[in-house]
């Protein structure tokens, strides 16, 4: 079917390009905050006297509220206005970061990180829904989603580098202080470029009971996954937390089916391919986030890299993601989302498998760089296509919800992957240490097993992608398929 060319291109205008740059900046801030504190943890621990157990909550607190409140933030954007929620989230993350940078106690820093995650849970789905409603189906949306998709890989790698530069330069507090400065710039851009919505939802129409049950279930689920590596998967506390989360989420679904104005209208899952895209994102991100985590530990604890060296090691991957995302934006209109996701996830799986063979005396050029580049070339294209598939056919009044579901799957996937693969790595390392194996060999062996499991998750994501409805960013694939849609799926084994 011919596409409608009567709609002028928003990206052809200076205002359209500025809006896209603003929304990409919002994505970068939210994504980078998940990784920028990691290399600063030793400095934070010595300065604020964290215990070893409590220190994990500096990164985990952000993940907890970010993932736990994502659904609520997305639906609030639809009901209360995307611009309003974006402004509120930006103010929250700026103020929370300022408090965190000034914190003189461990408890205050963790509280600030919790508030940061809450702000990000409002910002991200609001920004993504503004993007999908501003840039309509077609080349504008595909390009905009390519830029957004590139931000994930770019921010993950840049977070490690920026964290190292700031910690070794100005001090760890500047890892927090950069956010208030960025928030001010973002707020100026919002007021200048984003139009406000006139409609507001009545408070009586808001599903308060569903919000409490659903958010409680998500918070408990993410908390259980974050704590599982330390408590043990078979521990009574872990089983109780996971069981409680499942009970709450089941109660949430029952509530949504019965209430008149649900927080999560189940009709959204009638959008073809939405659930498959979200599931693929969850499984893929479980593998990819773990790759960054274990490789950073390997470079610093085994190879002896400094924080800056470890961050700089990801620069080729960052460039690869940018190139891959651009290529993905060109491939999706031609072949559709399904083959691009399947092949992209498969390439990432091959890259991470290469990395799972890292030796104790590893070389960056021979052992790390090839795997990073292969993974990056699949990563960018796959995430652009997943974004396109998850937003195709979604009504404008549910775009915030669709964005929240996609990003919640990413956060839960990241927490799940780290919980599972950390347990695998720790078990292997502990067994070898108990048998008097030297620490570098034991650590490397644990990282190898965790990365191998990560590559299997990415391989699974590639297979799950074959269940995604093929779309080119405009309409779903007809029942019988089209000629241009058949070429690549056959090569991918569809």
PyMOL commands that set and color helices and strands:
alter all, ss='L'
color gray80, all
select helices_A, chain A and resi 14-32+38-48+52-55+57-68+70-80+82-102+106-134+139-168+174-193+203-205+208-231+236-258+266-270+274-301+307-312+315-335+337-355+364-391+396-434+439-467+483-491
alter helices_A, ss='H'
color red, helices_A
deselect
rebuild
show_as cartoon
